[in-house]
């Protein structure tokens, strides 16, 4: 018995140690990843919610309270709950008297390397974009990532014209990027030298998202004049 | 006798740490892990963060590989090493997201690159799978610090010339026109070539001096 198994081992290397090593290491690694995920998950979700909250107030200068609304299948805004899809959700910002300052809208599109996610503020009174923050991007460090920090580029988004055309369904002039320093219209964005593709990507994301959302928000802004309940989530009027 | 043994052992472990810094520097001598070396060194802060993240993964994977070295058969060693490395890279990724989203935004594109850094697999295969845990940790630390030092050499030089600053602090008057090429991918190749030139020159000079000293003694 003993010698038979010894012969067997000499002919074929035992496969039990191979299984043991692969399954054992896989088990240890799996446990490690899942426990780190479980431990850091809530912290990461909290960080992301805080970053979105901060960004909403940054793109809507003058806002002190916010409420989130979801665009329902009926084409009207409803107060957003837990499971609302971010693509269908806008964040209304209100000043101290409870008047609507503007609406922060999330948009995304392809950049030079990967998807760029951004948040921009639309003020229906002045019919302009009043702020823009990049939420996440993987643009080239030192070049493409200037879309997040470059002061001259960011100045484009203090009063970017997105006026509604006479038909109420589209914009008078679509948002477009032009070569750095050649901006002539209030709907144009001065690009960045050395980050042409990234700045054009921002303009394309804004053009697409504003064409979809701006006429809608302009028409339905009455529904957003809710009663905000301080910072954070509100369930609005039923 | 026992004292001499202990001295020899401690000299050996010091050497495990020291060799990665200079004599066997992973970038300038072994020329390993070129992907992050070229891709992430366009600023000193990116280089430092990448170096530290790599060191973290290197030390932990060396530790686990050395701990399990008698348990992993040769036939499946590559698969298990890769699994261990990928696990620690994922852990680092989540930890950085939990510590600071801003830091993760600055590094996000590069963290996952650590999985395919051949320096880490190379140390697991060449060192940790054959040596004790203590020596493997020291080896990982030394190689990690040497790697970080090399990344800082490249990142510092490229940021100074390419952006006119170091760690984001402006060094030159506003009239300075930065050499954009230095922060572009091609600048990485130029800078790496110049550093390799310098290191090989130093090595040749030391060799010539050693040869001369030998001849004189003979």
Interface residues (C-beta under 8 A of the other chain):
Chain A: X13 X17 X18 X20 X21 X22 X24 X25 X26 X29 X32 X33 X36 X37 X40 X43 X44 X47 X48 X51 X113 X114 X136 X137 X138 X141 X142 X143 X194
Chain B: X40 X42 X43 X46 X68 X71 X72 X73 X75 X76 X79 X80 X83 X84 X86 X87 X90 X91 X94 X95 X97 X98 X100 X101 X105 X106 X108 X109 X162 X163 X180 X183 X184
